[in-house]
Amino acid sequence: MTKAKSSAEKATATAEMTFNTGAEAFKAGLEKAIAGYDSFVGYSKETAEAYAKSAAIAGKGIETINSELYSYSKGAVEDSIAAGKALLASKSVHEAIELQTGFAKTAFETYVEELTKFGELMTATAKNSLAPLQGRYQAWVELVQSARAV
């Protein structure tokens, strides 16, 4: 009977060891999965925050551009009205041509300056609004690599 009892004890010990090893492996795998999930949730939260910050910056930039565009348009209309009044008040054709030439030159120079300003504002808005998102790709790569390494 001792031989049978010994075999039964060995089988029981082997079963317990296998069960314990399996339970430990399951526990380790579950902890690894939870850690990966937590990392992914953290990444997603940071990415959402980056998108929100980016959208806020873009909104402010568009607001600034619209304000500048309104100011330029208002000024251009006022300058056109003033030039029209000056043309109507001119005393000779020569004076009218000089006034019109001066107005056209000034209007063109102002237009070019404003285009340059708008270009700079658009570039700055795009650059500033993309800044919060720049690190998100690298963060994704690091997240994937850390998940693979574990």
Chimera marker file (.cmm) of the C-alpha trace (Angstrom):
<marker_set name="trace">
<marker id="1" x="0.000" y="0.000" z="0.000" r="1" g="1" b="0" radius="0.5"/>
<marker id="2" x="2.844" y="2.349" z="0.638" r="1" g="1" b="0" radius="0.5"/>
<marker id="3" x="3.808" y="2.111" z="-2.995" r="1" g="1" b="0" radius="0.5"/>
<marker id="4" x="0.290" y="3.077" z="-4.084" r="1" g="1" b="0" radius="0.5"/>
<marker id="5" x="0.145" y="5.763" z="-1.435" r="1" g="1" b="0" radius="0.5"/>
<marker id="6" x="3.513" y="7.083" z="-2.554" r="1" g="1" b="0" radius="0.5"/>
<marker id="7" x="2.371" y="7.162" z="-6.189" r="1" g="1" b="0" radius="0.5"/>
<marker id="8" x="-0.828" y="8.937" z="-5.176" r="1" g="1" b="0" radius="0.5"/>
<marker id="9" x="1.130" y="11.468" z="-3.146" r="1" g="1" b="0" radius="0.5"/>
<marker id="10" x="3.488" y="12.063" z="-6.073" r="1" g="1" b="0" radius="0.5"/>
<marker id="11" x="0.548" y="12.531" z="-8.427" r="1" g="1" b="0" radius="0.5"/>
<marker id="12" x="-1.112" y="14.889" z="-5.966" r="1" g="1" b="0" radius="0.5"/>
<marker id="13" x="2.118" y="16.836" z="-5.507" r="1" g="1" b="0" radius="0.5"/>
<marker id="14" x="2.609" y="17.037" z="-9.276" r="1" g="1" b="0" radius="0.5"/>
<marker id="15" x="-0.975" y="18.182" z="-9.772" r="1" g="1" b="0" radius="0.5"/>
<marker id="16" x="-0.619" y="20.812" z="-7.052" r="1" g="1" b="0" radius="0.5"/>
<marker id="17" x="2.675" y="22.014" z="-8.512" r="1" g="1" b="0" radius="0.5"/>
<marker id="18" x="1.152" y="22.197" z="-12.004" r="1" g="1" b="0" radius="0.5"/>
<marker id="19" x="-1.886" y="24.005" z="-10.678" r="1" g="1" b="0" radius="0.5"/>
<marker id="20" x="0.268" y="26.463" z="-8.704" r="1" g="1" b="0" radius="0.5"/>
<marker id="21" x="2.539" y="27.056" z="-11.686" r="1" g="1" b="0" radius="0.5"/>
<marker id="22" x="-0.505" y="27.622" z="-13.908" r="1" g="1" b="0" radius="0.5"/>
<marker id="23" x="-2.077" y="29.943" z="-11.356" r="1" g="1" b="0" radius="0.5"/>
<marker id="24" x="1.151" y="31.937" z="-11.060" r="1" g="1" b="0" radius="0.5"/>
<marker id="25" x="1.477" y="32.135" z="-14.843" r="1" g="1" b="0" radius="0.5"/>
<marker id="26" x="-2.163" y="33.233" z="-15.116" r="1" g="1" b="0" radius="0.5"/>
<marker id="27" x="-1.644" y="35.824" z="-12.377" r="1" g="1" b="0" radius="0.5"/>
<marker id="28" x="1.531" y="37.142" z="-14.042" r="1" g="1" b="0" radius="0.5"/>
<marker id="29" x="-0.215" y="37.300" z="-17.417" r="1" g="1" b="0" radius="0.5"/>
<marker id="30" x="-3.207" y="39.075" z="-15.929" r="1" g="1" b="0" radius="0.5"/>
<marker id="31" x="-0.976" y="41.608" z="-14.163" r="1" g="1" b="0" radius="0.5"/>
<marker id="32" x="0.895" y="42.168" z="-17.416" r="1" g="1" b="0" radius="0.5"/>
<marker id="33" x="-2.383" y="42.683" z="-19.282" r="1" g="1" b="0" radius="0.5"/>
<marker id="34" x="-3.652" y="45.107" z="-16.633" r="1" g="1" b="0" radius="0.5"/>
<marker id="35" x="-0.387" y="47.054" z="-16.734" r="1" g="1" b="0" radius="0.5"/>
<marker id="36" x="-0.620" y="47.210" z="-20.538" r="1" g="1" b="0" radius="0.5"/>
<marker id="37" x="-4.228" y="48.331" z="-20.328" r="1" g="1" b="0" radius="0.5"/>
<marker id="38" x="-3.325" y="51.022" z="-17.794" r="1" g="1" b="0" radius="0.5"/>
<marker id="39" x="-0.524" y="52.216" z="-20.088" r="1" g="1" b="0" radius="0.5"/>
<marker id="40" x="-2.916" y="52.316" z="-23.035" r="1" g="1" b="0" radius="0.5"/>
<marker id="41" x="-5.549" y="54.215" z="-21.047" r="1" g="1" b="0" radius="0.5"/>
<marker id="42" x="-2.897" y="56.689" z="-19.892" r="1" g="1" b="0" radius="0.5"/>
<marker id="43" x="-1.701" y="57.136" z="-23.477" r="1" g="1" b="0" radius="0.5"/>
<marker id="44" x="-5.278" y="57.663" z="-24.690" r="1" g="1" b="0" radius="0.5"/>
<marker id="45" x="-5.959" y="60.238" z="-21.979" r="1" g="1" b="0" radius="0.5"/>
<marker id="46" x="-2.771" y="62.146" z="-22.776" r="1" g="1" b="0" radius="0.5"/>
<marker id="47" x="-3.578" y="62.032" z="-26.484" r="1" g="1" b="0" radius="0.5"/>
<marker id="48" x="-7.103" y="63.343" z="-25.904" r="1" g="1" b="0" radius="0.5"/>
<marker id="49" x="-5.669" y="66.151" z="-23.776" r="1" g="1" b="0" radius="0.5"/>
<marker id="50" x="-3.154" y="66.951" z="-26.529" r="1" g="1" b="0" radius="0.5"/>
<marker id="51" x="-5.938" y="67.122" z="-29.129" r="1" g="1" b="0" radius="0.5"/>
<marker id="52" x="-8.019" y="69.377" z="-26.884" r="1" g="1" b="0" radius="0.5"/>
<marker id="53" x="-5.044" y="71.682" z="-26.294" r="1" g="1" b="0" radius="0.5"/>
<marker id="54" x="-4.282" y="71.693" z="-30.014" r="1" g="1" b="0" radius="0.5"/>
<marker id="55" x="-7.882" y="72.595" z="-30.870" r="1" g="1" b="0" radius="0.5"/>
<marker id="56" x="-7.886" y="75.419" z="-28.312" r="1" g="1" b="0" radius="0.5"/>
<marker id="57" x="-4.668" y="76.854" z="-29.753" r="1" g="1" b="0" radius="0.5"/>
<marker id="58" x="-6.028" y="76.563" z="-33.302" r="1" g="1" b="0" radius="0.5"/>
<marker id="59" x="-9.249" y="78.290" z="-32.239" r="1" g="1" b="0" radius="0.5"/>
<marker id="60" x="-7.329" y="81.189" z="-30.709" r="1" g="1" b="0" radius="0.5"/>
<marker id="61" x="-5.202" y="81.451" z="-33.856" r="1" g="1" b="0" radius="0.5"/>
<marker id="62" x="-8.251" y="81.499" z="-36.120" r="1" g="1" b="0" radius="0.5"/>
<marker id="63" x="-9.820" y="84.121" z="-33.879" r="1" g="1" b="0" radius="0.5"/>
<marker id="64" x="-6.692" y="86.266" z="-34.227" r="1" g="1" b="0" radius="0.5"/>
<marker id="65" x="-6.642" y="85.800" z="-38.006" r="1" g="1" b="0" radius="0.5"/>
<marker id="66" x="-10.335" y="86.736" z="-38.263" r="1" g="1" b="0" radius="0.5"/>
<marker id="67" x="-9.757" y="89.823" z="-36.131" r="1" g="1" b="0" radius="0.5"/>
<marker id="68" x="-6.824" y="90.896" z="-38.306" r="1" g="1" b="0" radius="0.5"/>
<marker id="69" x="-8.821" y="90.212" z="-41.471" r="1" g="1" b="0" radius="0.5"/>
<marker id="70" x="-11.731" y="92.293" z="-40.166" r="1" g="1" b="0" radius="0.5"/>
<marker id="71" x="-9.402" y="95.152" z="-39.226" r="1" g="1" b="0" radius="0.5"/>
<marker id="72" x="-7.730" y="95.072" z="-42.635" r="1" g="1" b="0" radius="0.5"/>
<marker id="73" x="-11.054" y="94.942" z="-44.489" r="1" g="1" b="0" radius="0.5"/>
<marker id="74" x="-12.493" y="97.801" z="-42.441" r="1" g="1" b="0" radius="0.5"/>
<marker id="75" x="-9.369" y="99.894" z="-43.018" r="1" g="1" b="0" radius="0.5"/>
<marker id="76" x="-9.361" y="99.129" z="-46.748" r="1" g="1" b="0" radius="0.5"/>
<marker id="77" x="-12.993" y="100.208" z="-47.109" r="1" g="1" b="0" radius="0.5"/>
<marker id="78" x="-12.356" y="103.413" z="-45.121" r="1" g="1" b="0" radius="0.5"/>
<marker id="79" x="-9.267" y="104.165" z="-47.249" r="1" g="1" b="0" radius="0.5"/>
<marker id="80" x="-11.258" y="103.553" z="-50.451" r="1" g="1" b="0" radius="0.5"/>
<marker id="81" x="-14.007" y="105.902" z="-49.323" r="1" g="1" b="0" radius="0.5"/>
<marker id="82" x="-11.472" y="108.576" z="-48.382" r="1" g="1" b="0" radius="0.5"/>
<marker id="83" x="-9.709" y="108.146" z="-51.745" r="1" g="1" b="0" radius="0.5"/>
<marker id="84" x="-13.033" y="108.381" z="-53.579" r="1" g="1" b="0" radius="0.5"/>
<marker id="85" x="-13.900" y="111.599" z="-51.763" r="1" g="1" b="0" radius="0.5"/>
<marker id="86" x="-10.452" y="113.011" z="-52.544" r="1" g="1" b="0" radius="0.5"/>
<marker id="87" x="-10.863" y="112.092" z="-56.218" r="1" g="1" b="0" radius="0.5"/>
<marker id="88" x="-14.232" y="113.781" z="-56.353" r="1" g="1" b="0" radius="0.5"/>
<marker id="89" x="-12.758" y="116.891" z="-54.739" r="1" g="1" b="0" radius="0.5"/>
<marker id="90" x="-9.785" y="117.063" z="-57.133" r="1" g="1" b="0" radius="0.5"/>
<marker id="91" x="-9.524" y="120.217" z="-59.227" r="1" g="1" b="0" radius="0.5"/>
<marker id="92" x="-7.887" y="118.742" z="-62.296" r="1" g="1" b="0" radius="0.5"/>
<marker id="93" x="-7.483" y="115.492" z="-64.178" r="1" g="1" b="0" radius="0.5"/>
<marker id="94" x="-3.769" y="115.533" z="-63.409" r="1" g="1" b="0" radius="0.5"/>
<marker id="95" x="-4.467" y="115.823" z="-59.662" r="1" g="1" b="0" radius="0.5"/>
<marker id="96" x="-7.063" y="113.009" z="-59.885" r="1" g="1" b="0" radius="0.5"/>
<marker id="97" x="-4.539" y="110.737" z="-61.646" r="1" g="1" b="0" radius="0.5"/>
<marker id="98" x="-1.901" y="111.503" z="-59.005" r="1" g="1" b="0" radius="0.5"/>
<marker id="99" x="-4.375" y="110.814" z="-56.198" r="1" g="1" b="0" radius="0.5"/>
<marker id="100" x="-5.495" y="107.557" z="-57.837" r="1" g="1" b="0" radius="0.5"/>
<marker id="101" x="-1.898" y="106.467" z="-58.443" r="1" g="1" b="0" radius="0.5"/>
<marker id="102" x="-0.941" y="107.233" z="-54.857" r="1" g="1" b="0" radius="0.5"/>
<marker id="103" x="-3.986" y="105.389" z="-53.550" r="1" g="1" b="0" radius="0.5"/>
<marker id="104" x="-3.304" y="102.348" z="-55.748" r="1" g="1" b="0" radius="0.5"/>
<marker id="105" x="0.344" y="102.230" z="-54.657" r="1" g="1" b="0" radius="0.5"/>
<marker id="106" x="-0.554" y="102.538" z="-50.971" r="1" g="1" b="0" radius="0.5"/>
<marker id="107" x="-3.390" y="99.993" z="-51.276" r="1" g="1" b="0" radius="0.5"/>
<marker id="108" x="-1.082" y="97.483" z="-52.997" r="1" g="1" b="0" radius="0.5"/>
<marker id="109" x="1.689" y="97.939" z="-50.408" r="1" g="1" b="0" radius="0.5"/>
<marker id="110" x="-0.809" y="97.527" z="-47.576" r="1" g="1" b="0" radius="0.5"/>
<marker id="111" x="-2.243" y="94.433" z="-49.271" r="1" g="1" b="0" radius="0.5"/>
<marker id="112" x="1.207" y="92.839" z="-49.577" r="1" g="1" b="0" radius="0.5"/>
<marker id="113" x="2.007" y="93.664" z="-45.941" r="1" g="1" b="0" radius="0.5"/>
<marker id="114" x="-1.269" y="92.139" z="-44.796" r="1" g="1" b="0" radius="0.5"/>
<marker id="115" x="-0.727" y="89.013" z="-46.898" r="1" g="1" b="0" radius="0.5"/>
<marker id="116" x="2.677" y="88.604" z="-45.260" r="1" g="1" b="0" radius="0.5"/>
<marker id="117" x="1.135" y="89.112" z="-41.819" r="1" g="1" b="0" radius="0.5"/>
<marker id="118" x="-1.655" y="86.598" z="-42.561" r="1" g="1" b="0" radius="0.5"/>
<marker id="119" x="0.885" y="84.082" z="-43.810" r="1" g="1" b="0" radius="0.5"/>
<marker id="120" x="2.926" y="84.476" z="-40.635" r="1" g="1" b="0" radius="0.5"/>
<marker id="121" x="-0.195" y="84.184" z="-38.464" r="1" g="1" b="0" radius="0.5"/>
<marker id="122" x="-1.323" y="81.037" z="-40.291" r="1" g="1" b="0" radius="0.5"/>
<marker id="123" x="2.121" y="79.482" z="-40.036" r="1" g="1" b="0" radius="0.5"/>
<marker id="124" x="2.365" y="80.306" z="-36.335" r="1" g="1" b="0" radius="0.5"/>
<marker id="125" x="-1.145" y="78.980" z="-35.704" r="1" g="1" b="0" radius="0.5"/>
<marker id="126" x="-0.402" y="75.717" z="-37.505" r="1" g="1" b="0" radius="0.5"/>
<marker id="127" x="2.941" y="75.305" z="-35.755" r="1" g="1" b="0" radius="0.5"/>
<marker id="128" x="1.569" y="76.122" z="-32.311" r="1" g="1" b="0" radius="0.5"/>
<marker id="129" x="-1.521" y="73.946" z="-32.713" r="1" g="1" b="0" radius="0.5"/>
<marker id="130" x="0.544" y="70.949" z="-33.822" r="1" g="1" b="0" radius="0.5"/>
<marker id="131" x="3.066" y="71.315" z="-30.990" r="1" g="1" b="0" radius="0.5"/>
<marker id="132" x="0.966" y="69.402" z="-28.412" r="1" g="1" b="0" radius="0.5"/>
<marker id="133" x="0.567" y="66.520" z="-30.869" r="1" g="1" b="0" radius="0.5"/>
<marker id="134" x="4.225" y="66.166" z="-31.841" r="1" g="1" b="0" radius="0.5"/>
<marker id="135" x="5.183" y="63.824" z="-29.024" r="1" g="1" b="0" radius="0.5"/>
<marker id="136" x="2.148" y="61.552" z="-29.367" r="1" g="1" b="0" radius="0.5"/>
<marker id="137" x="3.630" y="59.416" z="-32.177" r="1" g="1" b="0" radius="0.5"/>
<marker id="138" x="6.820" y="58.834" z="-30.204" r="1" g="1" b="0" radius="0.5"/>
<marker id="139" x="4.737" y="58.019" z="-27.116" r="1" g="1" b="0" radius="0.5"/>
<marker id="140" x="2.811" y="55.424" z="-29.147" r="1" g="1" b="0" radius="0.5"/>
<marker id="141" x="6.027" y="53.820" z="-30.372" r="1" g="1" b="0" radius="0.5"/>
<marker id="142" x="7.354" y="53.678" z="-26.807" r="1" g="1" b="0" radius="0.5"/>
<marker id="143" x="4.067" y="52.206" z="-25.552" r="1" g="1" b="0" radius="0.5"/>
<marker id="144" x="4.114" y="49.457" z="-28.170" r="1" g="1" b="0" radius="0.5"/>
<marker id="145" x="7.785" y="48.678" z="-27.549" r="1" g="1" b="0" radius="0.5"/>
<marker id="146" x="7.302" y="48.498" z="-23.791" r="1" g="1" b="0" radius="0.5"/>
<marker id="147" x="4.310" y="46.182" z="-24.247" r="1" g="1" b="0" radius="0.5"/>
<marker id="148" x="6.364" y="43.916" z="-26.500" r="1" g="1" b="0" radius="0.5"/>
<marker id="149" x="9.314" y="43.898" z="-24.099" r="1" g="1" b="0" radius="0.5"/>
<marker id="150" x="7.304" y="42.816" z="-21.063" r="1" g="1" b="0" radius="0.5"/>
<link id1="1" id2="2" r="1" g="1" b="0" radius="0.2"/>
<link id1="2" id2="3" r="1" g="1" b="0" radius="0.2"/>
<link id1="3" id2="4" r="1" g="1" b="0" radius="0.2"/>
<link id1="4" id2="5" r="1" g="1" b="0" radius="0.2"/>
<link id1="5" id2="6" r="1" g="1" b="0" radius="0.2"/>
<link id1="6" id2="7" r="1" g="1" b="0" radius="0.2"/>
<link id1="7" id2="8" r="1" g="1" b="0" radius="0.2"/>
<link id1="8" id2="9" r="1" g="1" b="0" radius="0.2"/>
<link id1="9" id2="10" r="1" g="1" b="0" radius="0.2"/>
<link id1="10" id2="11" r="1" g="1" b="0" radius="0.2"/>
<link id1="11" id2="12" r="1" g="1" b="0" radius="0.2"/>
<link id1="12" id2="13" r="1" g="1" b="0" radius="0.2"/>
<link id1="13" id2="14" r="1" g="1" b="0" radius="0.2"/>
<link id1="14" id2="15" r="1" g="1" b="0" radius="0.2"/>
<link id1="15" id2="16" r="1" g="1" b="0" radius="0.2"/>
<link id1="16" id2="17" r="1" g="1" b="0" radius="0.2"/>
<link id1="17" id2="18" r="1" g="1" b="0" radius="0.2"/>
<link id1="18" id2="19" r="1" g="1" b="0" radius="0.2"/>
<link id1="19" id2="20" r="1" g="1" b="0" radius="0.2"/>
<link id1="20" id2="21" r="1" g="1" b="0" radius="0.2"/>
<link id1="21" id2="22" r="1" g="1" b="0" radius="0.2"/>
<link id1="22" id2="23" r="1" g="1" b="0" radius="0.2"/>
<link id1="23" id2="24" r="1" g="1" b="0" radius="0.2"/>
<link id1="24" id2="25" r="1" g="1" b="0" radius="0.2"/>
<link id1="25" id2="26" r="1" g="1" b="0" radius="0.2"/>
<link id1="26" id2="27" r="1" g="1" b="0" radius="0.2"/>
<link id1="27" id2="28" r="1" g="1" b="0" radius="0.2"/>
<link id1="28" id2="29" r="1" g="1" b="0" radius="0.2"/>
<link id1="29" id2="30" r="1" g="1" b="0" radius="0.2"/>
<link id1="30" id2="31" r="1" g="1" b="0" radius="0.2"/>
<link id1="31" id2="32" r="1" g="1" b="0" radius="0.2"/>
<link id1="32" id2="33" r="1" g="1" b="0" radius="0.2"/>
<link id1="33" id2="34" r="1" g="1" b="0" radius="0.2"/>
<link id1="34" id2="35" r="1" g="1" b="0" radius="0.2"/>
<link id1="35" id2="36" r="1" g="1" b="0" radius="0.2"/>
<link id1="36" id2="37" r="1" g="1" b="0" radius="0.2"/>
<link id1="37" id2="38" r="1" g="1" b="0" radius="0.2"/>
<link id1="38" id2="39" r="1" g="1" b="0" radius="0.2"/>
<link id1="39" id2="40" r="1" g="1" b="0" radius="0.2"/>
<link id1="40" id2="41" r="1" g="1" b="0" radius="0.2"/>
<link id1="41" id2="42" r="1" g="1" b="0" radius="0.2"/>
<link id1="42" id2="43" r="1" g="1" b="0" radius="0.2"/>
<link id1="43" id2="44" r="1" g="1" b="0" radius="0.2"/>
<link id1="44" id2="45" r="1" g="1" b="0" radius="0.2"/>
<link id1="45" id2="46" r="1" g="1" b="0" radius="0.2"/>
<link id1="46" id2="47" r="1" g="1" b="0" radius="0.2"/>
<link id1="47" id2="48" r="1" g="1" b="0" radius="0.2"/>
<link id1="48" id2="49" r="1" g="1" b="0" radius="0.2"/>
<link id1="49" id2="50" r="1" g="1" b="0" radius="0.2"/>
<link id1="50" id2="51" r="1" g="1" b="0" radius="0.2"/>
<link id1="51" id2="52" r="1" g="1" b="0" radius="0.2"/>
<link id1="52" id2="53" r="1" g="1" b="0" radius="0.2"/>
<link id1="53" id2="54" r="1" g="1" b="0" radius="0.2"/>
<link id1="54" id2="55" r="1" g="1" b="0" radius="0.2"/>
<link id1="55" id2="56" r="1" g="1" b="0" radius="0.2"/>
<link id1="56" id2="57" r="1" g="1" b="0" radius="0.2"/>
<link id1="57" id2="58" r="1" g="1" b="0" radius="0.2"/>
<link id1="58" id2="59" r="1" g="1" b="0" radius="0.2"/>
<link id1="59" id2="60" r="1" g="1" b="0" radius="0.2"/>
<link id1="60" id2="61" r="1" g="1" b="0" radius="0.2"/>
<link id1="61" id2="62" r="1" g="1" b="0" radius="0.2"/>
<link id1="62" id2="63" r="1" g="1" b="0" radius="0.2"/>
<link id1="63" id2="64" r="1" g="1" b="0" radius="0.2"/>
<link id1="64" id2="65" r="1" g="1" b="0" radius="0.2"/>
<link id1="65" id2="66" r="1" g="1" b="0" radius="0.2"/>
<link id1="66" id2="67" r="1" g="1" b="0" radius="0.2"/>
<link id1="67" id2="68" r="1" g="1" b="0" radius="0.2"/>
<link id1="68" id2="69" r="1" g="1" b="0" radius="0.2"/>
<link id1="69" id2="70" r="1" g="1" b="0" radius="0.2"/>
<link id1="70" id2="71" r="1" g="1" b="0" radius="0.2"/>
<link id1="71" id2="72" r="1" g="1" b="0" radius="0.2"/>
<link id1="72" id2="73" r="1" g="1" b="0" radius="0.2"/>
<link id1="73" id2="74" r="1" g="1" b="0" radius="0.2"/>
<link id1="74" id2="75" r="1" g="1" b="0" radius="0.2"/>
<link id1="75" id2="76" r="1" g="1" b="0" radius="0.2"/>
<link id1="76" id2="77" r="1" g="1" b="0" radius="0.2"/>
<link id1="77" id2="78" r="1" g="1" b="0" radius="0.2"/>
<link id1="78" id2="79" r="1" g="1" b="0" radius="0.2"/>
<link id1="79" id2="80" r="1" g="1" b="0" radius="0.2"/>
<link id1="80" id2="81" r="1" g="1" b="0" radius="0.2"/>
<link id1="81" id2="82" r="1" g="1" b="0" radius="0.2"/>
<link id1="82" id2="83" r="1" g="1" b="0" radius="0.2"/>
<link id1="83" id2="84" r="1" g="1" b="0" radius="0.2"/>
<link id1="84" id2="85" r="1" g="1" b="0" radius="0.2"/>
<link id1="85" id2="86" r="1" g="1" b="0" radius="0.2"/>
<link id1="86" id2="87" r="1" g="1" b="0" radius="0.2"/>
<link id1="87" id2="88" r="1" g="1" b="0" radius="0.2"/>
<link id1="88" id2="89" r="1" g="1" b="0" radius="0.2"/>
<link id1="89" id2="90" r="1" g="1" b="0" radius="0.2"/>
<link id1="90" id2="91" r="1" g="1" b="0" radius="0.2"/>
<link id1="91" id2="92" r="1" g="1" b="0" radius="0.2"/>
<link id1="92" id2="93" r="1" g="1" b="0" radius="0.2"/>
<link id1="93" id2="94" r="1" g="1" b="0" radius="0.2"/>
<link id1="94" id2="95" r="1" g="1" b="0" radius="0.2"/>
<link id1="95" id2="96" r="1" g="1" b="0" radius="0.2"/>
<link id1="96" id2="97" r="1" g="1" b="0" radius="0.2"/>
<link id1="97" id2="98" r="1" g="1" b="0" radius="0.2"/>
<link id1="98" id2="99" r="1" g="1" b="0" radius="0.2"/>
<link id1="99" id2="100" r="1" g="1" b="0" radius="0.2"/>
<link id1="100" id2="101" r="1" g="1" b="0" radius="0.2"/>
<link id1="101" id2="102" r="1" g="1" b="0" radius="0.2"/>
<link id1="102" id2="103" r="1" g="1" b="0" radius="0.2"/>
<link id1="103" id2="104" r="1" g="1" b="0" radius="0.2"/>
<link id1="104" id2="105" r="1" g="1" b="0" radius="0.2"/>
<link id1="105" id2="106" r="1" g="1" b="0" radius="0.2"/>
<link id1="106" id2="107" r="1" g="1" b="0" radius="0.2"/>
<link id1="107" id2="108" r="1" g="1" b="0" radius="0.2"/>
<link id1="108" id2="109" r="1" g="1" b="0" radius="0.2"/>
<link id1="109" id2="110" r="1" g="1" b="0" radius="0.2"/>
<link id1="110" id2="111" r="1" g="1" b="0" radius="0.2"/>
<link id1="111" id2="112" r="1" g="1" b="0" radius="0.2"/>
<link id1="112" id2="113" r="1" g="1" b="0" radius="0.2"/>
<link id1="113" id2="114" r="1" g="1" b="0" radius="0.2"/>
<link id1="114" id2="115" r="1" g="1" b="0" radius="0.2"/>
<link id1="115" id2="116" r="1" g="1" b="0" radius="0.2"/>
<link id1="116" id2="117" r="1" g="1" b="0" radius="0.2"/>
<link id1="117" id2="118" r="1" g="1" b="0" radius="0.2"/>
<link id1="118" id2="119" r="1" g="1" b="0" radius="0.2"/>
<link id1="119" id2="120" r="1" g="1" b="0" radius="0.2"/>
<link id1="120" id2="121" r="1" g="1" b="0" radius="0.2"/>
<link id1="121" id2="122" r="1" g="1" b="0" radius="0.2"/>
<link id1="122" id2="123" r="1" g="1" b="0" radius="0.2"/>
<link id1="123" id2="124" r="1" g="1" b="0" radius="0.2"/>
<link id1="124" id2="125" r="1" g="1" b="0" radius="0.2"/>
<link id1="125" id2="126" r="1" g="1" b="0" radius="0.2"/>
<link id1="126" id2="127" r="1" g="1" b="0" radius="0.2"/>
<link id1="127" id2="128" r="1" g="1" b="0" radius="0.2"/>
<link id1="128" id2="129" r="1" g="1" b="0" radius="0.2"/>
<link id1="129" id2="130" r="1" g="1" b="0" radius="0.2"/>
<link id1="130" id2="131" r="1" g="1" b="0" radius="0.2"/>
<link id1="131" id2="132" r="1" g="1" b="0" radius="0.2"/>
<link id1="132" id2="133" r="1" g="1" b="0" radius="0.2"/>
<link id1="133" id2="134" r="1" g="1" b="0" radius="0.2"/>
<link id1="134" id2="135" r="1" g="1" b="0" radius="0.2"/>
<link id1="135" id2="136" r="1" g="1" b="0" radius="0.2"/>
<link id1="136" id2="137" r="1" g="1" b="0" radius="0.2"/>
<link id1="137" id2="138" r="1" g="1" b="0" radius="0.2"/>
<link id1="138" id2="139" r="1" g="1" b="0" radius="0.2"/>
<link id1="139" id2="140" r="1" g="1" b="0" radius="0.2"/>
<link id1="140" id2="141" r="1" g="1" b="0" radius="0.2"/>
<link id1="141" id2="142" r="1" g="1" b="0" radius="0.2"/>
<link id1="142" id2="143" r="1" g="1" b="0" radius="0.2"/>
<link id1="143" id2="144" r="1" g="1" b="0" radius="0.2"/>
<link id1="144" id2="145" r="1" g="1" b="0" radius="0.2"/>
<link id1="145" id2="146" r="1" g="1" b="0" radius="0.2"/>
<link id1="146" id2="147" r="1" g="1" b="0" radius="0.2"/>
<link id1="147" id2="148" r="1" g="1" b="0" radius="0.2"/>
<link id1="148" id2="149" r="1" g="1" b="0" radius="0.2"/>
<link id1="149" id2="150" r="1" g="1" b="0" radius="0.2"/>
</marker_set>
